[in-house]
Amino acid sequence: MQSALTHYKEQMKERVSFPSHTQKEISDLHGQCEAAAVHIFLECCFKDEDQRYLLELMKKQEAAMASNTVAMPTPVCLIENSSTGQLHVNQQALEILSQIDQPVVVVAIVGLYRTGKSYLMNKLAGKRSGFSLGATIQSHTKGIWMWCVPHPCKPGHTLVLLDTEGLGDVEKGDQKNDCWILALAVLLSSTLVYNKHLLVKCVFLRAGRYVTELTDLIKVKSQDSASDEEDIHFVRYFPQFIWAVRDFTLELKIEGVSVSADEYLEHALSLKKGFGKKVSDYNLPRECIRRYFPTRRCFVFVAPTAGENMSRVESMEENELSATFLQAAKQFCEYIFTQSTVKTIKGGHKVTGRMLGSLVSTYVDTISSGSVPCLDNAVLAMAQIENKAAVQQGLAVYQKGMEQSVQIPVTRDRISEQHRKWEKQALETFMKRSFKDDGHIHQKTLVDQIISHYTELVKRNDDLHRNMQQSACGSVRPDESQSTARSLSTPGGYKLYCEDRDHVVQQFRATPNKGTKAEDVLDQFLKQKKIEAASILLADQKLTENEKQIASKYPLHHWSITTLVLVL
């Protein structure tokens, strides 16, 4: 089994390359490599009667396929933002996500343009370059860009990095478009990084303004609900929040006492007491951040280098950058790697790359139609897609298992035994992928399709048995004309006939692979011979009676050759 599995992994590694292969092409290659591995196993295995090791091999091959993380050499655009403000999903990016069956940790970064967002994302990817940094005061990243890399601390997980278009680009001049970019980052991520220079009042005013817009751009439930209930749901499904303060030049002190970055953030988010418009304007953005992002962290970064070198940070060696900056970047990355959680949706279901792609399409299509994205509707739409795919995946497991373990013609017991085994495997495969299958509708669909396949297989097996049995009966029948001419017309012919008939039965029963209907065919054959047997018995009785009469008239010791000739 190990040699077969090694062969499978080596072939997949050698033959599958990204992004030149589509999901369908990879699935086809998986099927080819799997079949080759199974062939190697069957040639080498010994006494695997219950196919336990074959089943284990197939499970490991499926796990190896699922554990493949797409190796993206560079980021790709996930959501394009046109010059008119229209959002479009990049199909190449969806194809990439469709190949990721692992749970995903999604980290999105937002903030004003030209604040160093891309540099931090490149650090998370473990690369010096990738996401475009730009070298001017214009917003360089357009739309939302994606980079999928193996998670450095969580085996079997994929880290999805989303770098968003800079907010507040004066050339774009469309605050609504900025809000949609932020809304998508919130909806898609499990950790949201807000990247901003300094930590001052105007920053909270602007950030809070974007956050307050989110409550108008995102709905949790499709039906109307109380605002307090909506707030509770927002808190539940909003991502973890990290405030990255860039080019920080102040001391982390409150009233002369040194504090941590987190304590400094909480102090900056504290509310003023009192009433009036000024107090309300001061408190509103802070209230929004406190309410919708209860899990908060803060990291402060000094400038990485002197101002004249900022345009070439990407090409500078680390020993040329500020040690304090590098230490903060290291702590930031370690926190993301160890504390950022897997993206989940309502009901606690973990999101895979494939499911994330479904969410992206649903949200962008909803925004493009002029509607407000709804978490409930997005989950239901994704559930339909995933459950239909789960049915097909489960049915494929059943069909492939039956094809490899049942080579008709076989006995009914053999088919039933394998049917039960692979039906169980198919249902387990279905359950791993499906969710929110209310009323077990899709599970029933899978069972119905399995029963249909099983019924058709049994019918084909019975038909093949019947044809083989009829052929087997014909092949072992004696040449009756020669037998009658040779011996059956003499006294005792019935005995000879019975011997010939019994010989036919013995030959038939000794014929291999007769199947489940062998005795039925044999009974039919013997029934057809009853009239013939009765005629031969009657003729034999007459011949025997004549022989007795002749013997009484002509005692045998008086017979001569002439007498025998005359008698006969």
C-alpha positions as CSV (number, residue, x, y, z in Angstrom):
1,M,0.0,0.0,0.0
2,Q,2.8,2.4,0.9
3,S,4.5,2.0,-2.5
4,A,1.2,2.6,-4.3
5,L,0.6,5.7,-2.2
6,T,4.1,7.0,-2.9
7,H,3.6,6.5,-6.6
8,Y,0.4,8.5,-6.5
9,K,2.0,11.4,-4.6
10,E,5.0,11.5,-6.9
11,Q,2.9,11.4,-10.0
12,M,0.6,14.2,-8.8
13,K,3.5,16.3,-7.8
14,E,5.2,15.7,-11.2
15,R,2.1,16.2,-13.4
16,V,0.1,18.9,-11.6
17,S,1.3,22.5,-11.9
18,F,-0.4,25.8,-11.1
19,P,-1.9,27.8,-12.5
20,S,-1.7,25.9,-15.8
21,H,-4.2,23.3,-14.7
22,T,-7.9,23.9,-14.0
23,Q,-9.9,22.2,-11.3
24,K,-11.4,19.7,-13.8
25,E,-7.9,18.9,-15.2
26,I,-6.5,18.3,-11.7
27,S,-9.5,16.1,-10.9
28,D,-8.9,14.1,-14.1
29,L,-5.2,13.8,-13.3
30,H,-6.1,12.7,-9.8
31,G,-8.3,9.9,-11.3
32,Q,-5.6,8.7,-13.6
33,C,-2.9,8.7,-10.8
34,E,-5.3,7.0,-8.4
35,A,-6.2,4.3,-11.0
36,A,-2.5,3.6,-11.5
37,A,-1.8,3.4,-7.8
38,V,-4.7,1.0,-7.3
39,H,-3.3,-1.2,-10.2
40,I,0.1,-1.3,-8.4
41,F,-1.6,-2.2,-5.2
42,L,-3.7,-5.0,-6.7
43,E,-0.6,-6.5,-8.4
44,C,1.4,-6.6,-5.1
45,C,-1.2,-7.2,-2.4
46,F,-1.8,-10.5,-0.8
47,K,-4.9,-11.9,0.9
48,D,-6.7,-8.6,1.2
49,E,-10.1,-10.4,1.0
50,D,-12.1,-7.7,2.8
51,Q,-10.4,-5.0,0.8
52,R,-9.5,-3.2,4.0
53,Y,-6.1,-2.1,2.7
54,L,-7.5,-1.1,-0.7
55,L,-10.1,1.1,1.1
56,E,-7.4,2.6,3.3
57,L,-5.3,3.4,0.2
58,M,-8.2,5.2,-1.5
59,K,-8.8,7.2,1.7
60,K,-5.2,8.3,1.9
61,Q,-5.2,9.3,-1.8
62,E,-8.3,11.4,-1.3
63,A,-6.7,13.0,1.8
64,A,-3.5,13.7,-0.2
65,M,-5.6,15.3,-2.9
66,A,-7.5,17.4,-0.3
67,S,-4.3,18.5,1.5
68,N,-2.8,19.9,-1.6
69,T,-2.4,23.7,-1.0
70,V,-2.3,25.8,-4.2
71,A,1.2,27.1,-4.6
72,M,0.8,30.7,-5.8
73,P,4.0,32.3,-6.8
74,T,2.4,35.8,-6.8
75,P,-0.9,37.4,-5.8
76,V,-3.8,37.6,-8.2
77,C,-6.7,40.1,-8.3
78,L,-9.7,38.6,-6.6
79,I,-12.2,41.5,-7.0
80,E,-11.6,44.0,-9.8
81,N,-12.7,47.6,-9.2
82,S,-13.3,49.3,-12.6
83,S,-12.9,52.9,-13.3
84,T,-16.6,53.4,-13.0
85,G,-16.7,51.8,-9.5
86,Q,-18.2,48.5,-10.7
87,L,-17.0,45.4,-8.9
88,H,-16.2,42.2,-10.8
89,V,-14.9,38.8,-9.6
90,N,-11.8,37.5,-11.3
91,Q,-12.6,34.0,-12.6
92,Q,-8.9,32.9,-12.3
93,A,-9.0,33.7,-8.6
94,L,-12.2,31.7,-8.2
95,E,-10.5,28.8,-10.0
96,I,-7.6,29.0,-7.5
97,L,-10.0,28.9,-4.5
98,S,-12.0,26.0,-6.0
99,Q,-8.8,23.9,-5.7
100,I,-8.4,24.5,-1.9
101,D,-10.4,22.0,0.2
102,Q,-8.6,23.0,3.4
103,P,-10.0,25.3,6.0
104,V,-8.8,28.9,5.4
105,V,-7.5,31.6,7.7
106,V,-8.4,34.8,5.9
107,V,-6.5,38.0,6.8
108,A,-7.6,41.2,5.1
109,I,-5.9,44.6,5.5
110,V,-7.6,47.9,4.9
111,G,-6.6,51.5,5.4
112,L,-5.9,54.7,3.6
113,Y,-3.8,54.5,0.4
114,R,0.0,54.7,0.6
115,T,0.2,53.7,4.2
116,G,2.3,50.5,3.8
117,K,-0.4,47.9,3.8
118,S,1.2,45.8,1.1
119,Y,4.5,45.6,2.9
120,L,2.9,43.9,6.0
121,M,1.0,41.4,3.7
122,N,4.2,40.5,2.0
123,K,5.7,39.8,5.4
124,L,2.8,37.5,6.2
125,A,3.4,35.7,3.0
126,G,7.1,35.2,3.9
127,K,8.2,37.2,0.9
128,R,10.0,40.4,0.3
129,S,7.8,41.2,-2.7
130,G,4.5,40.2,-4.1
131,F,1.8,42.6,-3.3
132,S,2.6,45.8,-5.1
133,L,4.0,48.6,-2.9
134,G,4.1,51.4,-5.5
135,A,6.4,54.3,-5.2
136,T,4.1,57.3,-5.5
137,I,1.3,59.0,-3.5
138,Q,-1.3,57.4,-5.7
139,S,-3.3,54.4,-4.6
140,H,-1.4,51.4,-6.2
141,T,-3.6,48.5,-5.3
142,K,-6.9,48.4,-7.1
143,G,-9.8,46.3,-5.9
144,I,-8.9,43.3,-3.7
145,W,-5.9,41.2,-4.4
146,M,-5.4,37.6,-3.0
147,W,-2.4,35.5,-2.1
148,C,-2.9,31.9,-0.9
149,V,0.0,30.3,0.9
150,P,0.4,27.3,3.2
151,H,-0.3,28.3,6.8
152,P,3.1,28.4,8.6
153,C,1.8,27.2,11.9
154,K,-1.4,25.2,11.2
155,P,-0.8,22.1,9.0
156,G,-3.7,21.3,6.7
157,H,-4.7,25.0,6.6
158,T,-4.3,27.7,4.0
159,L,-3.5,31.3,4.8
160,V,-5.4,33.6,2.5
161,L,-4.1,37.2,2.4
162,L,-6.3,39.9,1.0
163,D,-4.8,43.3,0.2
164,T,-7.4,45.9,-0.4
165,E,-7.4,49.1,-2.5
166,G,-6.5,52.1,-0.4
167,L,-9.4,54.0,1.1
168,G,-9.8,57.8,0.6
169,D,-8.1,57.9,-2.8
170,V,-8.8,61.5,-4.0
171,E,-8.6,60.5,-7.6
172,K,-11.5,58.0,-7.2
173,G,-13.6,60.4,-5.2
174,D,-16.2,57.8,-4.3
175,Q,-16.7,57.1,-0.6
176,K,-19.5,54.6,-1.3
177,N,-17.0,52.5,-3.3
178,D,-14.6,52.7,-0.4
179,C,-17.3,51.4,1.9
180,W,-18.1,48.5,-0.3
181,I,-14.4,47.5,-0.4
182,L,-14.3,47.6,3.4
183,A,-17.6,45.7,3.7
184,L,-16.2,42.9,1.5
185,A,-13.0,42.8,3.6
186,V,-15.1,42.4,6.7
187,L,-17.4,39.8,5.2
188,L,-14.6,37.6,3.8
189,S,-12.0,37.8,6.5
190,S,-11.5,36.1,9.9
191,T,-9.0,38.8,10.9
192,L,-9.2,42.4,9.8
193,V,-6.1,44.6,10.0
194,Y,-6.8,48.4,9.9
195,N,-3.6,50.0,8.9
196,K,-3.1,53.7,9.6
197,H,-0.5,56.4,10.4
198,L,-0.6,57.5,14.0
199,L,-3.4,57.1,16.6
200,V,-5.1,60.5,16.8
201,K,-8.6,61.8,17.0
202,C,-9.1,62.4,13.2
203,V,-8.1,58.8,12.6
204,F,-11.0,57.5,14.8
205,L,-13.4,59.9,13.2
206,R,-12.6,58.6,9.7
207,A,-12.4,55.0,10.7
208,G,-15.5,55.2,12.7
209,R,-17.3,56.7,9.8
210,Y,-16.5,53.7,7.6
211,V,-17.6,51.3,10.4
212,T,-20.9,53.1,10.9
213,E,-21.5,52.7,7.2
214,L,-21.1,48.9,7.5
215,T,-24.4,48.6,9.4
216,D,-26.2,49.9,6.3
217,L,-24.2,47.8,3.9
218,I,-24.5,44.4,5.6
219,K,-27.5,42.5,6.8
220,V,-27.4,39.5,9.0
221,K,-30.9,38.2,8.4
222,S,-33.0,38.3,5.3
223,Q,-36.1,39.5,7.3
224,D,-36.3,42.6,9.4
225,S,-35.1,42.4,13.0
226,A,-34.6,44.6,15.9
227,S,-31.5,46.7,15.9
228,D,-30.2,45.3,19.2
229,E,-30.5,41.8,17.8
230,E,-28.7,42.9,14.6
231,D,-25.9,44.3,16.8
232,I,-25.5,41.0,18.6
233,H,-25.3,39.2,15.2
234,F,-22.8,41.7,13.8
235,V,-20.5,41.1,16.8
236,R,-20.8,37.4,16.3
237,Y,-19.8,37.3,12.7
238,F,-17.4,40.3,12.4
239,P,-13.7,39.3,12.3
240,Q,-11.0,39.8,14.8
241,F,-9.7,43.4,14.7
242,I,-6.1,44.6,14.6
243,W,-5.1,48.2,14.5
244,A,-1.7,48.6,12.9
245,V,-0.3,52.1,13.7
246,R,2.4,53.1,11.3
247,D,5.3,55.5,11.7
248,F,4.5,55.9,15.3
249,T,6.7,58.6,16.9
250,L,5.1,59.2,20.2
251,E,5.8,57.5,23.5
252,L,3.3,54.8,24.7
253,K,2.5,56.7,27.9
254,I,-0.8,57.7,29.6
255,E,-0.4,60.5,32.1
256,G,3.3,59.8,32.2
257,V,2.9,56.0,32.8
258,S,4.2,53.6,30.2
259,V,1.5,51.3,28.8
260,S,1.3,48.6,26.2
261,A,0.0,49.2,22.7
262,D,-3.3,47.5,23.6
263,E,-3.8,49.7,26.6
264,Y,-3.0,52.7,24.5
265,L,-5.6,51.7,22.0
266,E,-8.3,51.2,24.7
267,H,-7.5,54.5,26.2
268,A,-7.9,56.1,22.7
269,L,-11.2,54.4,22.4
270,S,-12.5,55.6,25.7
271,L,-15.7,57.7,25.6
272,K,-16.3,61.2,26.9
273,K,-19.0,61.9,29.4
274,G,-21.7,64.4,28.7
275,F,-24.1,65.4,25.9
276,G,-24.2,67.6,22.9
277,K,-23.0,67.4,19.3
278,K,-19.3,67.6,20.0
279,V,-19.5,64.8,22.6
280,S,-21.7,62.7,20.2
281,D,-19.3,63.2,17.3
282,Y,-16.4,62.3,19.5
283,N,-18.0,59.1,20.9
284,L,-19.8,57.7,17.8
285,P,-16.8,56.3,15.9
286,R,-15.3,54.9,19.1
287,E,-18.6,53.3,20.1
288,C,-18.9,51.6,16.7
289,I,-15.4,50.2,16.9
290,R,-15.9,49.0,20.5
291,R,-19.3,47.5,19.7
292,Y,-18.6,45.7,16.5
293,F,-15.0,44.6,17.2
294,P,-14.9,43.4,20.8
295,T,-11.7,41.4,20.1
296,R,-9.1,44.0,19.5
297,R,-5.3,44.2,19.3
298,C,-2.9,47.0,18.5
299,F,0.6,47.0,17.1
300,V,2.7,50.1,16.7
301,F,5.5,50.4,14.1
302,V,8.1,53.1,13.9
303,A,9.2,54.2,10.4
304,P,11.2,51.3,8.8
305,T,13.8,53.7,7.4
306,A,14.5,57.3,6.7
307,G,12.0,59.2,4.6
308,E,14.2,59.4,1.5
309,N,14.4,55.6,1.4
310,M,10.7,54.8,1.9
311,S,10.2,54.3,-1.9
312,R,12.6,51.4,-2.0
313,V,11.7,49.6,1.2
314,E,10.9,46.5,-0.9
315,S,14.4,46.2,-2.3
316,M,16.3,47.0,0.9
317,E,18.0,44.3,3.0
318,E,16.6,43.7,6.5
319,N,19.8,44.9,8.1
320,E,19.2,48.3,6.5
321,L,15.8,48.6,8.2
322,S,15.1,49.8,11.7
323,A,15.6,47.1,14.3
324,T,12.6,48.4,16.2
325,F,10.4,48.2,13.1
326,L,11.6,44.7,12.4
327,Q,10.8,43.5,15.9
328,A,7.3,45.0,15.7
329,A,6.8,43.3,12.3
330,K,7.9,40.0,13.8
331,Q,5.5,40.2,16.7
332,F,2.7,41.2,14.4
333,C,3.3,38.2,12.1
334,E,3.6,35.8,15.1
335,Y,0.3,37.0,16.4
336,I,-1.5,36.6,13.1
337,F,0.0,33.1,12.6
338,T,-0.9,31.8,16.1
339,Q,-4.1,33.7,17.0
340,S,-6.0,34.3,13.8
341,T,-8.8,31.8,13.6
342,V,-10.3,29.9,10.7
343,K,-13.0,31.7,8.8
344,T,-16.4,30.4,9.9
345,I,-20.0,31.1,8.9
346,K,-23.3,31.1,10.7
347,G,-23.6,27.8,12.5
348,G,-19.9,27.5,13.2
349,H,-19.1,25.8,9.9
350,K,-15.4,26.1,8.9
351,V,-14.9,27.7,5.5
352,T,-12.7,26.1,2.9
353,G,-11.1,27.9,-0.1
354,R,-13.8,26.5,-2.3
355,M,-16.5,27.9,0.0
356,L,-14.8,31.2,0.2
357,G,-15.0,31.5,-3.5
358,S,-18.7,30.9,-3.3
359,L,-19.1,33.7,-0.8
360,V,-17.1,36.1,-2.9
361,S,-19.3,35.5,-5.9
362,T,-22.5,35.8,-3.9
363,Y,-21.5,39.0,-2.2
364,V,-20.2,40.7,-5.3
365,D,-23.2,39.7,-7.4
366,T,-25.5,41.0,-4.7
367,I,-23.7,44.4,-4.5
368,S,-23.7,44.6,-8.3
369,S,-27.4,44.1,-8.4
370,G,-27.9,47.1,-6.1
371,S,-28.9,45.0,-3.1
372,V,-27.3,44.7,0.4
373,P,-25.3,41.6,1.1
374,C,-27.1,39.3,3.6
375,L,-25.2,36.7,5.7
376,D,-28.2,34.4,5.8
377,N,-28.7,34.4,2.1
378,A,-25.1,33.9,1.3
379,V,-24.9,30.9,3.6
380,L,-28.0,29.4,2.0
381,A,-26.7,29.9,-1.5
382,M,-23.4,28.3,-0.5
383,A,-25.2,25.4,1.2
384,Q,-27.0,24.6,-2.0
385,I,-23.8,24.6,-4.0
386,E,-21.9,22.6,-1.4
387,N,-24.6,20.1,-0.9
388,K,-25.1,19.4,-4.6
389,A,-21.4,18.9,-4.9
390,A,-21.4,16.7,-1.8
391,V,-24.0,14.4,-3.5
392,Q,-21.8,14.1,-6.6
393,Q,-18.7,13.5,-4.6
394,G,-20.4,10.8,-2.5
395,L,-21.9,9.1,-5.6
396,A,-18.5,9.1,-7.2
397,V,-17.0,7.4,-4.2
398,Y,-19.7,4.7,-4.4
399,Q,-19.5,4.2,-8.1
400,K,-15.7,4.0,-8.1
401,G,-15.6,1.7,-5.1
402,M,-18.2,-0.7,-6.7
403,E,-16.4,-0.6,-10.0
404,Q,-13.1,-1.6,-8.5
405,S,-14.4,-4.2,-6.0
406,V,-17.2,-5.8,-8.1
407,Q,-16.3,-7.5,-11.4
408,I,-19.6,-9.0,-12.6
409,P,-20.6,-11.8,-12.9
410,V,-20.5,-12.4,-9.1
411,T,-22.9,-13.7,-6.5
412,R,-25.7,-11.5,-5.2
413,D,-24.2,-11.8,-1.7
414,R,-21.0,-10.3,-3.1
415,I,-22.8,-7.3,-4.6
416,S,-24.8,-6.7,-1.5
417,E,-21.7,-6.9,0.7
418,Q,-19.8,-4.3,-1.4
419,H,-23.0,-2.2,-1.8
420,R,-23.3,-1.8,2.0
421,K,-19.6,-1.0,2.4
422,W,-19.4,1.7,-0.3
423,E,-22.8,3.1,0.5
424,K,-21.4,3.8,4.0
425,Q,-18.3,5.4,2.5
426,A,-20.4,7.5,0.2
427,L,-22.5,8.8,3.0
428,E,-19.4,9.6,5.1
429,T,-18.0,11.5,2.2
430,F,-21.2,13.4,1.8
431,M,-21.5,14.3,5.5
432,K,-17.9,15.7,5.5
433,R,-18.8,18.3,2.8
434,S,-22.5,19.0,3.3
435,F,-24.0,21.4,5.8
436,K,-27.4,22.9,6.4
437,D,-29.0,20.0,4.6
438,D,-32.4,20.8,6.2
439,G,-34.8,17.9,6.0
440,H,-31.9,15.7,4.7
441,I,-33.1,16.5,1.2
442,H,-29.7,16.2,-0.5
443,Q,-28.8,13.1,1.6
444,K,-32.0,11.4,0.3
445,T,-31.0,12.4,-3.2
446,L,-27.7,10.6,-2.8
447,V,-29.3,7.5,-1.3
448,D,-31.8,7.4,-4.2
449,Q,-29.0,7.6,-6.8
450,I,-27.0,4.9,-5.0
451,I,-30.0,2.6,-5.0
452,S,-30.6,3.3,-8.7
453,H,-27.0,2.4,-9.4
454,Y,-27.2,-0.7,-7.3
455,T,-30.4,-1.9,-8.9
456,E,-29.0,-1.4,-12.4
457,L,-25.8,-3.3,-11.4
458,V,-27.9,-6.2,-10.0
459,K,-29.9,-6.3,-13.2
460,R,-26.8,-6.4,-15.4
461,N,-25.3,-9.1,-13.2
462,D,-28.4,-11.2,-13.4
463,D,-28.7,-10.8,-17.2
464,L,-25.1,-11.8,-17.6
465,H,-25.5,-14.8,-15.4
466,R,-28.6,-15.9,-17.4
467,N,-26.7,-15.6,-20.7
468,M,-23.7,-17.4,-19.4
469,Q,-25.8,-20.2,-17.8
470,Q,-27.7,-20.8,-21.0
471,S,-24.5,-21.0,-22.9
472,A,-23.0,-23.3,-20.3
473,C,-26.0,-25.7,-20.6
474,G,-25.7,-25.8,-24.4
475,S,-22.0,-26.4,-24.3
476,V,-22.3,-29.6,-22.1
477,R,-25.3,-31.3,-23.8
478,P,-24.3,-34.6,-25.5
479,D,-24.8,-35.2,-29.2
480,E,-28.1,-36.9,-28.7
481,S,-28.4,-38.3,-32.3
482,Q,-25.1,-40.1,-32.0
483,S,-26.1,-41.4,-28.5
484,T,-29.4,-42.7,-29.7
485,A,-28.0,-44.4,-32.8
486,R,-25.2,-45.9,-30.8
487,S,-26.9,-47.3,-27.7
488,L,-30.2,-46.0,-26.6
489,S,-32.2,-48.3,-29.0
490,T,-31.0,-51.4,-27.3
491,P,-32.4,-53.0,-24.1
492,G,-31.1,-51.0,-21.2
493,G,-31.1,-47.8,-23.2
494,Y,-32.9,-45.9,-20.6
495,K,-30.1,-46.7,-18.1
496,L,-27.6,-45.4,-20.6
497,Y,-29.7,-42.3,-21.2
498,C,-29.8,-41.6,-17.4
499,E,-26.1,-42.0,-17.3
500,D,-25.6,-39.5,-20.1
501,R,-28.0,-37.1,-18.4
502,D,-26.3,-37.4,-15.1
503,H,-23.0,-36.8,-16.9
504,V,-24.5,-33.6,-18.3
505,V,-25.5,-32.4,-14.8
506,Q,-22.1,-33.2,-13.4
507,Q,-20.4,-31.3,-16.2
508,F,-22.7,-28.3,-15.7
509,R,-22.2,-28.2,-12.0
510,A,-18.5,-28.4,-12.5
511,T,-18.5,-25.4,-14.9
512,P,-17.1,-22.3,-13.0
513,N,-18.8,-18.8,-12.8
514,K,-22.3,-20.1,-13.4
515,G,-23.8,-17.5,-11.0
516,T,-26.8,-17.3,-8.8
517,K,-29.4,-18.8,-11.3
518,A,-27.5,-22.0,-12.1
519,E,-29.9,-24.4,-10.5
520,D,-32.9,-22.7,-12.0
521,V,-31.4,-23.1,-15.5
522,L,-30.6,-26.7,-14.7
523,D,-34.1,-27.4,-13.5
524,Q,-35.5,-25.9,-16.8
525,F,-33.1,-28.1,-18.8
526,L,-34.2,-31.3,-17.0
527,K,-37.9,-30.4,-17.4
528,Q,-37.3,-30.1,-21.1
529,K,-35.9,-33.7,-21.1
530,K,-38.8,-35.3,-19.1
531,I,-40.8,-36.2,-22.2
532,E,-37.7,-37.5,-24.0
533,A,-36.8,-39.6,-20.9
534,A,-40.3,-41.0,-20.7
535,S,-40.2,-42.0,-24.4
536,I,-36.9,-43.7,-24.0
537,L,-38.1,-45.5,-20.8
538,L,-41.2,-46.8,-22.6
539,A,-39.2,-48.0,-25.6
540,D,-36.7,-49.7,-23.3
541,Q,-39.4,-51.5,-21.4
542,K,-40.8,-52.9,-24.7
543,L,-37.4,-54.0,-25.8
544,T,-36.8,-55.7,-22.5
545,E,-40.2,-57.5,-22.6
546,N,-39.5,-58.8,-26.2
547,E,-36.1,-60.0,-25.0
548,K,-37.7,-62.0,-22.1
549,Q,-40.2,-63.6,-24.6
550,I,-37.5,-64.7,-26.9
551,A,-35.4,-66.0,-24.0
552,S,-38.4,-68.2,-22.8
553,K,-38.9,-69.7,-26.3
554,Y,-35.3,-70.2,-27.1
555,P,-33.1,-71.0,-24.1
556,L,-29.7,-69.4,-24.5
557,H,-27.8,-72.6,-24.5
558,H,-29.7,-73.9,-27.6
559,W,-29.0,-70.7,-29.6
560,S,-26.9,-70.8,-32.6
561,I,-25.6,-68.1,-34.8
562,T,-28.4,-68.9,-37.3
563,T,-31.0,-68.8,-34.6
564,L,-29.8,-65.4,-33.3
565,V,-29.8,-64.0,-36.8
566,L,-33.4,-65.2,-37.4
567,V,-34.6,-63.9,-34.1
568,L,-33.1,-60.5,-34.6
